[in-house]
Amino acid sequence: MKRSVNIIGALIQIGTVCFFGFHMVVGERGLLARESLDHEILLAREELSLLRKSNAYLSHRIELMRNGSVDADMLAETARAELGLYSERDVIISIQLDDLKF
């Protein structure tokens, strides 16, 4: 009886070590997933950098409109964009901030 309890205990320990060892190597955050995780981290850092630059750009534009006087170029650009008041000789360049890479 004591021998069978020892064998069962040893099998449980071996099973536990095998379970955690397998997940340490092959699991979602295991050693084999390291390259994929590093790539995801790199993409997230690039996205964060773009979002920070976009935020700085938008903050600068907001600051130009917040000062005691509105910047004349900013006012003209905003008015033309909102009202669609363009001359035939105007060249319009549309920039999507989502696609912008600084």
FENKA-V885250 format. One record per run of one state. SS is the DSSP state (helix for helix, strand for strand, loop for the rest). FROM is the first residue (numbers start at 1). LEN is the number of residues. Records with the same first field share a line. If there is no record, write none. Layout:
# FENKA-V885250
SS->FROM-LEN ; FROM-LEN
This chain:
# FENKA-V885250
loop->1-1 ; 27-4 ; 67-5 ; 84-19
helix->2-25 ; 31-36 ; 72-12
